[in-house]
Amino acid sequence: MRYLITGASGMLGHDLQSALGDREVTALSRAELDVTDRDAVAAVVAGHDVVFNASAYTKVDDAETHEGLAYSVNALGVENLAIAARDAGARLVTISTDYVFQGDALAPYAEGAPRDPLNAYGRTKAAGEELALAAHPDGTFIVRTAWLYGTYGPNFVKTMLRLAASHETVSVVDDQVGQPTWTADLAAQLVHLVDSGATAGIYHGTASGETTWFGLAGAAFELAGLDPARVQPTTSDAFVRPAPRPAYSVLGHDAWQAAGLPVMRDWRDALADAFDRKVFDDNPAGDR
């Protein structure tokens, strides 16, 4: 089996390389493979059995004014990979997002819930899902994830720890609910998915449980040996940004259970493990 990773120098891309171990892997950064170039994608994908797509336009606020650019990567780029994977007889595992939903639900979103994005970034990711499934329905795995943190690249936990060094208190929104997810856990889950022979389709790759950004920040402070009372709750109204954020980003995991596969562990256990492994000690650059 030969594996291809696109977006390989980001948080998830790095952890995918680790999760694949000593298998035959081609790992390409965004600079090494432009997924919007259909001919280049076809040439690279040929000869591979599994393609993990961790390449994406993830500048959520910038997408509000650069939706065309985001669409070229998140929609047309994913379609290019799906077509190339289909033609090569390969499976495509592409990463999507909770932002394909409006965020106004009262219970976890099922994998089959209607797409209803509330911002430009979400629209481009939803389009990518649809195009990939249309191009390669029998071999495309859409794995939606959210609230990622890891060793490579910036993330919320690292930001909170950096602010703790210079601020006595930090204000964090307590009205957005989601599932903090460690990219190392997600990478292992993706590899397990393709190894299992599970049916193609939509899966939700998020940790179990739920919390708010305020809850995550408090947990991070506590695990870092800091006083969690230094984290102060606030509302989204205090941090108005160009792109609206979903208030409720909790994703259901029924597809894993239907496939006979375990769901990912609780976010608290994963975060504690990440601190034990000193994931947040450094902040190397990444591309996802």
Steps between C-alpha positions, in 0.01 A plus 500: 500500500621845411371807683498867398461788746424848369547797731762288672683775688204610712382371838296213364737426213793453738298275728378295205860431406565378854182292506595327174837401645725307266245457219577627151394864521530800269457814710460829312453848640277759333813651344587162348152421366245761397171312525336755269720374215302205363781365280754516783257326736432222251871439447575485872202284601572236234653190657363566851234293676385750766504880489471698824411861421601732783546799270247780536442873498428553869506881539140518612475878525694568180267266311222756545676726250698233311234235454612425145850414619365287783268324254786417266678307777216370717262405221674472162821369655309225681314416180836470320620253762178300481518473121868401513431243774213354301713473186785342699273253680592662831301600807484867600475609862439874506462720806195720539358708781218566744457831315287325237220536758318808620583434867149548634424138592409379848649150458811367325488526122460164329722416207199516268368834625442754220791731428412858591818711540480848648823648358710498183755250631221258586345543156827409329551193719142385445550538125818291523308221673233498233742510207720222640208270574358562153833430329599190698202380706628150568846606612467836677507530878395842632627542855372813672699628791516807722693694763835343410818533702837332462875541493541668161354839426298749705192395695274621779674319787840638405350847472351475849831388651683781324251756631536357850864604495412866442149548640372450853157406363365403159143535378364205303158446345270265688214488249657286227491122555717244327739206526873577541685241291869404508640449151698196619175330599335601174793371293487162675124486443540573128756224457277261694212596271679406178654188655158376610354476153204714609250624245569839341285793609485768768656460844545747786857507624468682830571410860218380722339735749453873461603830655523871425809699406490628859490144629791399278708798610434425866598137454818603320594740779445233762705240313777754457510557877334841476200632690192436280328792676719724285274406207195727495181417305361737240263485202555493126365855483825616660707350216325598178680355199438522124373141477226383738583188700264211575368516855464122517760284323446162664511215249344157545694178448241250381693413182791357700266282700321385183838401356588308815778744588564671835439871534782732605569544872368781717658838436612532863700178487658598169595847626658359815698254288613780270631696799677190631668466161601870504316575177473867591862563595598612151316670216655395167348641183247294309284539192158394616 
